[in-house]
Structures are given as structure tokens and as C-alpha cells.
Amino acid sequence: MKTRYQAIVVGGGHAGCEAAYSLAKRHIDTLLLTIKKSHIASMPCNPSIGGPAKGIVVKEIDALGGIMPIVADMTALQFKMLNTTKGPGVRALRVQSDKLAYAKKMQEILDDMKDLTIIEALVSGIVLEDHKVIGVKIDEKTIYADVIILTTGTYMDSLIMVSDKVKAEGPYGDKTTKDLSASLRKAGLRLFRLKTGTPPRVKTDSIDFSKTQKEAGTNERLYFSETSKELLPYAEQWPCFLTYTTSETLKIIRDNLDRSSMYSGVVKGVGPRYCPSIEDKVVRFSDKERHQIFLEPESKELDTTYVQGFSTSMPYEIQEKMVKSIIGLEKAVIDKYAYAIEYDAIDPLQIKPNLECKKIENLFIAGQILGTSGYEEAAGLGLMAGINAAMKLEHKEPLILRRDEAYIGVMIDDLVTKGTKEPYRLLTSRAEYRLLLRHDNADLRLETYGYKYNSLEQERYDRFLKRKQDIEDIITLLKNSSVKAKDLPDLMRSMNAYELIKRPERDILELVPVLGLDYDEELLKRAQIEIKYAGYIEKAKKEARRMQKMEYMKLAPDIDYNKVMNLSLEARQKLNEVKPLTLGQAMRISGINPSDIQVLAVYQKEISDADK
């Protein structure tokens, strides 16, 4: 093992994979430290990628040159577009993943990278010098680097909990460390406890699927990565199945609540609001008579099914009764029992928008350690940490995505501006500009950034420019074309093609033979979205431009807000904690009032005038 690298990534989960991939593809000498190489890119929870908001994040990762979308497409068991009956702002792709194939393919790709070294080791601490991180400790040895990215996921001081039984270990029984947590606290960082969990897995051949509802994928050519060519044909895709809990399930849970880790006082950390355990669902939604359960295949190589929506920390014997009370699982054999996991995370208010620590220069943080939940959120953060660590090494400006540019931008801004007290999950409702942040336009929003920040090759960027031009040409052609009444059987009079497509009941594919539209069907549909929602899109863009003016009003990072007259006491406290970089960011801090923003605007103008 060398003792010096340009960059070190600690942790081989989805954040660590993206960070390491991003650095190594730029030919930065990178070391990835992981507890077990065989667990790199593993899926300890759900065997899927994407979903509401999350699927759009994966498309964004692709536009910025990340690796998750490519591997997800290559190892998918099913492709399904969600929310197809709703507007384009909430549609999202989800793939059912082959969890073993996904991890194996990711490991192969990382292994083949010339500038990436992967070593199994447990990091016990960081090494500082003049408020800068210069290395990490492995036992008594120090490995040095110019930048370090921590992506330790749920492995810092982690506890696996089943009822009142607690083990100091991470997922898969891997080692955990208290030493790294202690090292970060000693360096002045605030840590807090979070909790998440996972449901049981059951033997597939023990399920009576005849009692459940089959959930097939979407019969269209769907993908996450613009580079994907060979996709699993629809006829070969694997189904999922929908079933429900019963009144018996609810009774078992209510009768044994005191035996759940969550309700017996064993759990100290805060769990995810939007992905609660089944016990939490029963308590919080006491009026519901049943809950949805999805049965999902885990891998072609495994005879196991993931019981989605049934996370629990009940004792094994109670889990047996609970599972057998579900419709279709009356004779189910549990292959792996559910558990809860508690771990240390870093308060994200201590992190800059480029994901670098405010107190410790050259130390970047990404993934669940930053208070998030989900593979996709972790991967998005890991990619941004990798890009910005590379920019730091190259003495270039960081990539900071705005809220109107990407869900990744929304997530990072939420974390570093508002903080979180529970595992953060991306939702479409978090994005005020969600009509601008669509599944279909991630490349238009972000591939220019991907190219500018050396994440995309010239050939791919040229293909993007061609796609962009084609969409513009389709829209222009329609604006300059007329459709005659005789061309469409139910058209009462001739009219402009662009105006015709604006109508809700009209589909652009109707005009292919009429106008001779020689374009790919996907591009035609993308142009149609731009046309049908043009008014709403322009309104959202106008509002985004108005808010951008606030983002251009910079605030000095070293302002002592205790000395700014007329600010409220709460505003002074919050502003000193967050240290916003712009007036726009200051506006989004919880507890900051419009009057405080007015005071800041006047103060900053006085500072600027004095500097002239």
C-alpha cells in the first residue's frame, strides 16, 4: 500500500462508488477504502433503483457522467415508468434490480479503472494539520491525500437491533467503528444518531402468488443512461406482485409493540418519516385496515423475495407470525429476518454547498453519513463530492447546482441550508420547480455541466447537441406547419400544427405521416411535452429567474451576524450556524423572516459600497 494519494474515498457504498469513479476517470490517483471489496455497491435494503424523484436523480447522475445509471440499466430485471397518468413533472423511472449482478458489475468497472486502487481496511480516524485534513488512520498507519471524501453510510458506530437484542455491527455483519466517530467529534464536528431498517426476505417458492396481484413493467424502451443500447426485452422482464396485510397482521403488531426495538426504548436515533417500519405505520395510521406490500425478486441467482413495505425490528418469532399473516405468504419461509440499524451521521449544516466541511478544509462528506436515505440520494451526493473534490485539486470553481436546475441541487440546498433531524428522502414535493426538473429533460438541463466539468466525453456531448437541436427543430417545424381538415378524420378545420398539439387529446405521433416527421419517437414525445406545457414551463422559468437575482447577491462567508443591527435573535443564531453564501440561501433558512432579509440586503449593500 502506498502512503500517499491525490484523493481518498472512505466507503464503498453508492456514494463512494460515484465519488471514486468521478475522480479516477479524471486520472486523479485515487484510493477507495472499504471494509469488504465484495460488498462494494451492495444493496442491503431494497433491490431497486429509481422511483418518484429518485429516478430523476439517476437521470441527472447520467447527465453529469456518473456510473449508477449505466449499471442499473445493465442489470435490471424490470423497467417501469411511474405516475404515467399524471403530469410530466412527477413521472419517474424505477428499475427492479438484480442486486448480485449490480454489485458485481460495479465492482468490475471500478476494478478496471487505471487510476483507482481499492483496499480493504477499517478507517479509525482523520489526520489534521492547521484545520486541513491531510490523511486517514488505518490502525497505527497514516495514508496521506490532498482531498478526502467520507462516504461511510451506516457504518459509523452502527448497531443492529432486533427487539432488545443489540449487536455492534453494520449490514451483513460487517465491522463497525466508534473510533472514526470519536475522531470527527474531536475535530469539532457535530454528530447525531439516525435509524433505518429493512424488511425480511422470504423463499420465493414458498409464496402463493395466485393470491396476489401481478405488477408488470412498462412495455416501452426505457432506460436511465443515454449510453445504454442493449436493454432487457419486455418479454423477458420479471414481474413484481402486490399484496396486503390483514387484520391479523395488525393485531399481532399491536399486541407486541413493546417487543419492537422502536417502541421498547432500544432505538435512540430518529427513523425515516417517509419509509417507516410496519410498526410505525400501524401506530401512525391507526385508522387503516390494511397496508400495501410489494413482493420483489432480488436476483436471478437467488430464490428470495423482498417484502417491500414490511420493515420491522420485532423478535424473530413475532416476524414469523407477521409474515404468515400476509395474503399469499401463509406458508412463507423466511430466508433472512428484518432488523433495524442505528448509526452516526454528520449534521449537514456544517457542510458547504460544494459538500466540503466548513471547519475542515479538503474534507468532503457524501451519502447517508450526511443524513440522507436511499441509494439514489447517496449516489447523487457522491458524484457531486467527487466532482468538487476534483475541482478543489485543480483550483477551479466548484459545481453548485441551483434548485431550478436539478433535484440534486434541491437535495444539497435542503441539507446544507435547512439541515435534517431524520433520514432525508427526496420527494417531488420538495422541488418548487418540479415541472422544470423532469425525467425527460435531465440531459438538456445538465449535460452541458457534465461536459464543462470534464465528466462527459466529446462524442457523447456531440450526440447531446444533436438531440437538443432535433427537439428545437421539431418545435420550429410544427410552428411553421399547417394541418388540413382532410388530413385527420376528426379535425373540423385546418389549423397550425403547434396549436393543434397543445390540445390535451392530441398526440404528436398522429402527425408523423401527415407532416413526414422523420424523427425518433422519443424526441417527438419530448417535443410534445415542451409544447403542451409551454405556458406552465415559462411561468416556472420566470419565477426561477426572479429568485436567481437573490442568488447573485453574495454574502461574505465570514460575517459575524451578532454585529448586524436589527436582525432578530433567531436570525443571528441561524445565520451564524449556516453562514449562507447568498441572500437566496439565507431566505431558505428555517426561522429567517422577510424583515431579516431586508436587513441583510441593506447591510450587504453598505459593505459593497464601502469596498468600492
C-alpha positions in Angstrom: 0.0 0.0 0.0 1.3 3.4 -0.9 1.3 6.1 1.8 0.2 9.0 -0.5 -2.6 9.5 -3.0 -4.2 12.6 -4.5 -7.6 11.5 -3.2 -9.0 9.0 -0.7 -12.6 7.9 -0.7 -13.7 6.1 2.6 -16.6 3.7 2.0 -17.7 1.6 -1.0 -21.4 2.2 -1.0 -23.3 4.0 -3.7 -21.9 7.4 -2.7 -18.3 6.0 -2.5 -18.6 4.3 -5.9 -19.7 7.6 -7.6 -17.0 9.6 -5.9 -14.2 7.2 -6.7 -15.4 6.8 -10.3 -15.7 10.5 -10.8 -12.1 11.1 -9.5 -10.4 8.2 -11.2 -12.0 8.9 -14.7 -10.2 12.3 -14.4 -6.9 10.4 -14.0 -6.7 11.6 -10.3 -4.7 9.0 -8.3 -7.5 7.7 -6.0 -7.7 5.2 -3.2 -11.0 3.6 -2.2 -11.0 2.2 1.3 -13.8 -0.3 2.0 -14.4 -2.9 4.7 -15.1 -5.6 2.1 -14.5 -5.4 -1.6 -17.2 -8.0 -2.1 -19.7 -5.6 -0.5 -18.9 -2.6 -2.8 -22.2 -1.3 -4.3 -24.3 -3.8 -2.3 -28.0 -3.3 -1.8 -28.6 -4.1 1.9 -32.1 -2.8 1.6 -34.5 -2.7 -1.4 -33.3 -4.3 -4.7 -34.3 -1.4 -6.9 -33.0 1.8 -8.4 -35.2 4.9 -9.0 -38.8 5.8 -8.1 -40.6 9.1 -7.5 -38.0 11.9 -7.6 -35.2 9.3 -7.1 -35.5 8.1 -10.7 -35.0 11.7 -11.9 -31.9 11.9 -9.8 -30.5 8.8 -11.5 -31.1 10.5 -14.9 -29.3 13.6 -13.6 -26.4 11.4 -12.5 -26.2 10.1 -16.0 -26.2 13.6 -17.5 -23.3 14.5 -15.2 -21.2 11.5 -16.2 -22.0 9.1 -13.2 -21.9 5.3 -13.2 -25.1 4.2 -11.3 -27.4 4.7 -14.4 -25.2 2.6 -16.6 -25.0 -0.3 -14.2 -28.7 0.0 -13.3 -29.7 -0.4 -17.0 -27.3 -3.3 -17.5 -28.6 -5.4 -14.5 -32.3 -4.5 -14.4 -34.9 -7.2 -14.0 -37.8 -4.8 -14.9 -38.2 -1.3 -16.1 -41.4 0.6 -15.0 -42.4 4.2 -15.6 -44.3 5.5 -12.6 -47.1 8.1 -12.4 -47.9 7.9 -16.2 -51.4 9.1 -15.7 -50.1 12.3 -14.0 -48.2 15.3 -15.3 -44.6 15.0 -16.6 -43.2 16.8 -13.5 -43.8 13.7 -11.4 -43.2 10.9 -13.8 -40.2 8.8 -12.9 -38.4 5.5 -13.9 -37.9 2.7 -11.5 -36.0 -0.5 -12.3 -36.2 -3.7 -10.3 -32.5 -4.6 -9.9 -30.6 -7.9 -9.8 -28.8 -7.0 -6.6 -26.0 -9.5 -7.1 -25.4 -8.6 -10.7 -25.5 -4.9 -9.9 -22.8 -5.1 -7.3 -20.7 -7.5 -9.4 -20.8 -5.2 -12.5 -20.0 -2.1 -10.4 -17.0 -3.9 -8.9 -15.8 -5.0 -12.3 -16.0 -1.4 -13.6 -14.1 0.1 -10.6 -11.5 -2.7 -10.7 -10.7 -1.9 -14.3 -10.0 1.8 -13.7 -6.4 2.6 -14.1 -6.2 5.4 -11.6 -8.2 3.7 -8.8 -6.8 1.5 -6.1 -9.2 -0.5 -3.9 -8.1 -1.7 -0.5 -9.9 -3.5 2.3 -9.4 -1.5 5.6 -11.3 0.0 8.5 -10.5 3.7 8.9 -10.2 4.7 12.5 -9.8 8.5 12.2 -8.8 11.5 10.1 -5.5 13.3 10.4 -5.5 17.1 10.6 -2.9 19.9 10.2 -3.9 23.6 10.6 -7.6 22.8 10.1 -6.9 20.9 7.0 -7.4 17.1 6.6 -4.2 15.5 5.3 -4.8 11.8 5.8 -6.7 9.0 7.4 -5.6 6.5 10.1 -5.7 2.7 9.5 -4.6 1.1 12.7 -1.4 2.9 13.6 -0.6 3.8 9.9 -1.4 7.1 8.2 -2.2 7.3 4.5 -2.0 10.8 3.1 -4.0 12.6 0.5 -4.8 16.1 -0.8 -8.5 15.6 -0.6 -10.6 13.0 1.4 -14.3 12.1 0.9 -16.1 10.3 3.7 -18.9 8.1 2.4 -19.2 5.7 5.3 -23.0 5.1 5.0 -24.4 3.4 8.1 -21.1 2.0 9.4 -20.1 4.7 12.0 -20.8 3.3 15.4 -23.6 1.2 14.0 -25.9 -1.1 16.0 -28.1 -3.8 14.5 -31.3 -4.2 16.6 -33.9 -7.0 16.7 -36.2 -6.4 19.6 -34.0 -6.0 22.7 -31.0 -7.7 21.1 -28.3 -5.3 20.0 -25.1 -6.0 18.1 -22.3 -3.6 17.4 -22.0 -4.3 13.6 -23.0 -3.0 10.2 -25.1 -4.6 7.5 -24.1 -8.2 6.5 -22.5 -8.5 10.0 -19.6 -6.2 8.9 -17.4 -4.5 11.4 -18.3 -1.0 12.6 -16.1 1.7 14.2 -16.6 4.1 17.1 -13.1 5.4 16.5 -13.9 7.4 13.4 -16.9 9.0 15.1 -14.7 10.0 18.0 -12.1 11.4 15.6 -14.7 13.6 13.9 -16.1 14.8 17.2 -12.5 15.6 18.3 -12.1 17.6 15.1 -15.1 19.7 16.1 -17.9 18.2 14.0 -21.4 17.6 15.4 -22.7 14.1 15.0 -26.2 12.8 15.6 -27.9 9.4 15.7 -30.2 8.1 12.9 -32.1 4.9 12.4 -33.3 2.9 9.4 -34.3 -0.7 8.8 -35.0 -3.4 6.4 -37.8 -6.0 5.9 -37.5 -9.8 5.8 -36.7 -11.8 2.7 -38.7 -15.0 2.1 -38.1 -18.0 -0.1 -39.8 -17.3 -3.4 -41.0 -20.9 -3.9 -42.9 -20.7 -0.5 -45.2 -17.8 -1.8 -48.6 -18.4 -3.2 -48.6 -15.8 -6.0 -52.1 -16.8 -7.1 -53.5 -14.8 -4.2 -51.5 -11.6 -5.2 -51.8 -9.1 -8.0 -49.1 -9.2 -10.7 -47.3 -6.0 -11.3 -45.5 -5.9 -14.7 -43.1 -3.4 -16.1 -43.9 -0.8 -18.8 -43.8 -2.0 -22.4 -41.7 0.8 -23.8 -38.0 1.4 -24.4 -37.0 2.8 -21.0 -33.5 3.5 -19.7 -31.6 5.6 -17.2 -28.4 6.2 -19.3 -28.2 7.8 -22.7 -25.3 5.4 -23.4 -27.4 2.2 -22.9 -28.0 0.2 -26.0 -28.8 -3.4 -25.1 -31.7 -3.5 -22.6 -33.6 -6.4 -21.2 -36.6 -7.0 -23.6 -40.0 -6.5 -22.1 -40.9 -10.2 -22.7 -38.0 -11.3 -20.5 -38.6 -8.8 -17.6 -39.5 -10.2 -14.2 -42.8 -9.2 -12.5 -43.4 -7.9 -9.0 -46.5 -8.7 -7.1 -48.9 -6.6 -4.9 -50.5 -8.0 -1.7 -51.8 -6.7 1.6 -51.5 -7.1 5.3 -54.6 -8.3 7.2 -56.5 -7.6 10.4 -54.5 -10.4 11.9 -51.2 -8.7 11.0 -52.3 -5.5 12.7 -53.4 -7.4 15.8 -50.0 -9.3 16.0 -48.2 -5.9 15.8 -50.3 -4.1 18.3 -50.1 -7.0 20.8 -46.3 -7.0 20.6 -45.4 -3.3 20.2 -43.4 -3.4 23.4 -41.1 -6.0 21.9 -40.2 -3.8 18.9 -36.8 -2.1 19.2 -38.6 1.1 18.0 -41.1 1.1 20.8 -39.2 -0.6 23.6 -36.7 2.2 24.1 -33.8 0.4 22.5 -33.7 2.8 19.5 -32.2 6.2 20.2 -31.9 7.6 16.7 -34.6 9.2 14.6 -36.1 7.0 11.8 -37.2 7.9 8.3 -40.6 9.6 8.2 -41.3 8.6 4.6 -40.1 5.0 4.8 -41.4 3.9 8.2 -41.4 0.4 9.8 -44.6 -1.6 9.7 -44.9 -1.0 13.4 -44.7 2.8 12.8 -47.3 2.6 10.1 -49.8 0.7 12.3 -49.3 3.3 15.1 -49.3 6.4 12.9 -52.1 5.3 10.6 -54.3 3.5 13.1 -57.4 4.0 11.0 -56.1 2.0 8.1 -57.4 -1.6 8.0 -54.6 -2.8 5.7 -51.3 -1.8 4.2 -49.8 -2.4 0.7 -47.0 -4.9 0.5 -44.9 -5.4 -2.7 -43.1 -8.7 -3.4 -40.0 -8.1 -5.4 -37.4 -10.5 -6.8 -33.8 -9.9 -5.5 -31.7 -11.7 -8.1 -31.8 -14.3 -10.9 -29.3 -16.2 -8.8 -31.4 -16.2 -5.6 -34.6 -17.9 -4.6 -35.6 -15.0 -2.4 -38.2 -12.3 -2.5 -38.0 -8.9 -0.8 -41.1 -8.0 1.2 -41.3 -4.3 0.4 -43.1 -2.1 2.9 -42.6 -4.5 5.8 -39.6 -3.2 7.6 -39.6 -4.3 11.3 -37.4 -4.8 14.4 -39.7 -7.4 16.0 -38.3 -10.6 17.5 -37.8 -13.5 15.1 -40.8 -15.5 16.4 -43.1 -12.5 16.0 -41.7 -11.8 12.5 -42.7 -15.4 11.6 -46.3 -14.8 12.7 -46.4 -11.3 11.0 -45.2 -12.6 7.6 -47.5 -15.6 7.6 -50.5 -13.3 8.2 -49.9 -11.5 4.9 -52.1 -12.6 2.0 -50.2 -15.2 -0.1 -47.5 -15.6 2.5 -49.4 -18.0 4.7 -46.7 -20.7 4.2 -43.8 -18.4 3.6 -40.3 -19.4 4.7 -38.2 -16.6 6.0 -34.7 -16.7 4.5 -33.4 -13.5 6.2 -35.0 -11.7 9.2 -35.7 -8.0 9.3 -33.7 -5.7 11.6 -33.3 -2.0 12.5 -29.9 -0.2 12.3 -28.8 2.9 14.2 -25.7 4.8 13.2 -23.8 8.2 13.5 -24.3 10.9 10.9 -22.8 14.4 10.5 -25.0 17.4 10.9 -25.2 18.7 7.3 -25.4 22.4 8.5 -21.6 22.1 8.9 -21.1 21.5 5.2 -20.7 23.9 2.3 -22.8 23.7 -0.9 -19.8 22.0 -2.6 -20.0 19.3 0.1 -16.7 20.4 1.8 -16.6 20.8 5.6 -16.7 24.4 6.7 -14.3 23.7 9.6 -12.0 21.2 7.9 -10.6 22.1 4.5 -10.3 19.4 1.9 -12.7 17.1 3.7 -15.8 16.3 1.7 -18.9 14.4 3.0 -21.5 12.4 1.0 -24.2 9.8 1.3 -26.0 8.5 4.4 -23.4 9.9 6.7 -24.8 13.3 5.6 -28.2 12.4 6.9 -29.8 11.1 3.7 -31.6 7.8 3.0 -31.7 5.9 -0.3 -29.1 4.6 -2.8 -30.0 7.4 -5.3 -29.6 10.3 -2.9 -26.2 8.8 -1.8 -25.0 8.4 -5.4 -26.0 11.9 -6.3 -24.1 13.3 -3.4 -21.1 11.1 -4.0 -20.9 12.2 -7.6 -21.0 15.9 -6.6 -18.4 15.3 -3.9 -16.2 13.7 -6.5 -16.6 16.4 -9.0 -16.0 19.2 -6.4 -13.0 17.4 -4.8 -11.5 17.3 -8.3 -12.2 21.0 -8.8 -10.5 21.7 -5.5 -7.4 19.8 -6.6 -7.4 21.7 -9.9 -8.0 25.1 -8.2 -11.3 25.6 -10.2 -14.7 26.9 -9.2 -17.0 24.2 -7.7 -20.2 22.9 -9.4 -23.1 24.2 -7.4 -26.5 23.2 -8.9 -29.4 25.5 -8.4 -32.8 24.4 -7.2 -34.3 25.1 -10.6 -31.6 23.0 -12.4 -31.7 19.6 -10.6 -33.2 17.5 -7.9 -29.6 17.1 -6.8 -29.4 20.8 -6.3 -32.6 20.8 -4.3 -31.3 18.0 -2.1 -27.9 19.7 -1.3 -29.5 23.0 -0.7 -32.1 21.5 1.7 -29.3 19.7 3.6 -26.8 22.5 4.0 -29.4 25.2 4.4 -32.2 23.6 6.5 -30.4 20.6 7.9 -32.3 17.5 8.9 -33.2 15.6 12.1 -34.3 12.4 10.3 -33.0 10.4 7.3 -33.6 12.8 4.4 -35.5 11.5 1.4 -36.1 13.3 -1.9 -39.7 13.9 -2.8 -41.2 15.7 -5.8 -43.0 18.0 -3.3 -39.6 19.3 -2.1 -38.9 20.8 -5.6 -40.8 24.1 -6.2 -39.7 23.9 -9.9 -40.5 20.2 -10.5 -42.1 21.0 -13.9 -38.6 22.1 -14.9 -36.9 19.1 -13.3 -38.4 16.3 -15.4 -37.3 12.8 -16.3 -37.3 13.6 -20.0 -35.1 16.7 -19.9 -32.3 15.8 -17.5 -29.8 15.8 -20.4 -31.0 19.3 -21.6 -30.5 20.6 -18.0 -27.2 19.1 -17.1 -25.1 17.6 -19.9 -23.5 21.0 -20.6 -22.3 20.9 -17.0 -21.2 17.4 -17.4 -19.1 18.4 -20.4 -17.8 21.6 -18.8 -16.6 19.7 -15.7 -14.9 17.0 -17.7 -17.4 14.2 -16.9 -18.6 13.6 -20.4 -16.6 12.7 -23.5 -16.7 14.9 -26.6 -18.5 12.2 -28.6 -21.3 11.9 -26.1 -21.6 15.7 -25.8 -21.9 16.0 -29.6 -24.8 13.4 -29.6 -26.5 15.5 -26.9 -26.1 18.7 -29.0 -27.7 16.8 -31.9 -30.7 15.7 -29.7 -31.1 19.2 -28.4 -31.2 20.6 -31.9 -33.6 18.0 -33.2 -36.1 18.8 -30.4 -35.8 22.5 -31.3 -36.2 21.7 -35.0 -39.4 19.6 -34.3 -41.0 22.5 -32.4 -40.0 25.0 -35.1 -41.3 22.8 -37.8 -44.7 22.4 -36.1 -44.9 26.2 -35.6 -44.4 26.6 -39.3 -46.7 23.8 -40.4 -50.4 23.6 -41.1 -52.7 20.5 -40.7 -55.6 20.4 -43.1 -59.1 19.1 -42.1 -58.8 16.3 -44.6 -55.5 15.1 -43.1 -57.1 14.0 -39.8 -60.6 12.4 -39.8 -61.9 14.2 -36.7 -60.4 17.6 -37.5 -63.2 20.2 -38.2 -60.9 22.8 -39.8 -57.4 23.4 -40.8 -55.1 24.7 -38.1 -51.5 25.3 -37.1 -49.7 22.1 -36.1 -48.2 23.6 -33.0 -51.5 24.9 -31.8 -53.1 21.5 -32.6 -50.6 19.6 -30.4 -51.4 22.0 -27.5 -54.8 20.3 -27.3 -54.9 17.7 -24.4 -56.5 15.0 -26.6 -54.0 15.3 -29.5 -50.8 13.2 -29.8 -47.8 14.3 -31.9 -47.5 10.8 -33.4 -50.7 11.5 -35.3 -48.8 14.0 -37.3 -45.9 11.7 -38.3 -47.5 10.6 -41.6 -49.2 13.9 -42.2 -46.1 16.1 -41.9 -43.5 13.4 -42.7 -41.8 13.9 -39.3 -38.6 11.8 -39.7 -37.5 11.9 -36.1 -37.1 9.3 -33.3 -40.3 8.7 -31.4 -38.7 9.6 -28.1 -37.7 13.0 -29.4 -41.1 13.6 -30.8 -42.7 12.9 -27.3 -40.1 15.1 -25.6 -41.0 18.0 -28.0 -44.7 17.3 -27.3 -44.2 17.9 -23.5 -42.4 21.2 -24.2 -45.4 22.2 -26.4 -48.3 21.0 -24.2 -46.9 22.5 -21.0 -45.2 25.6 -22.6 -47.3 28.1 -20.6 -46.6 26.4 -17.2 -42.9 25.9 -18.1 -42.4 29.5 -19.0 -44.2 30.6 -15.8 -41.9 28.4 -13.7 -38.8 29.7 -15.6 -39.9 33.3 -14.9 -40.2 32.6 -11.2 -36.8 30.8 -11.2 -35.2 33.8 -12.9 -36.8 36.1 -10.3 -35.3 34.0 -7.5 -31.9 33.8 -9.2 -31.5 37.5 -8.6 -31.3 36.7 -4.9 -28.7 34.0 -5.6 -26.4 36.6 -7.3 -26.4 38.7 -4.2 -23.3 37.3 -2.5 -22.8 37.2 1.3 -19.3 37.1 2.8 -18.7 33.7 4.5 -17.0 35.4 7.5 -19.8 37.8 8.5 -20.4 38.0 12.3 -24.2 38.2 12.3 -24.1 39.2 16.0 -22.8 42.5 14.9 -25.5 43.1 12.3 -28.0 45.6 13.8 -31.8 44.9 13.7 -31.6 41.2 13.0 -33.8 39.0 15.2 -32.1 36.9 17.8 -33.2 33.7 16.0 -31.9 35.0 12.7 -28.5 35.8 14.2 -28.2 32.3 15.6 -29.3 30.6 12.4 -27.2 32.7 10.1 -24.0 32.2 12.2 -24.7 28.5 12.1 -25.3 28.1 8.4 -23.1 31.0 7.0 -25.1 31.4 3.8 -23.2 32.3 0.6 -26.1 34.2 -1.0 -29.1 36.2 0.0 -31.2 33.5 -1.7 -29.7 30.8 0.5 -30.4 33.0 3.6 -34.0 33.2 2.6 -34.4 29.4 2.7 -33.1 29.0 6.3 -35.8 28.0 8.7 -36.6 30.8 11.1 -35.4 33.7 8.8 -38.2 36.3 8.2 -38.6 38.7 5.3 -37.6 41.6 7.6 -34.3 39.8 8.3 -33.7 39.5 4.6 -34.3 43.2 4.1 -31.8 44.0 6.9 -29.3 41.7 5.2 -29.8 43.3 1.8 -29.2 46.8 3.2 -26.1 45.5 5.3 -24.6 43.8 2.3 -25.1 46.9 0.1 -23.4 49.1 2.7 -20.4 46.6 2.8 -20.2 46.6 -1.0 -20.4 50.4 -1.3 -17.7 50.7 1.4 -15.4 48.4 -0.6 -15.7 50.5 -3.8 
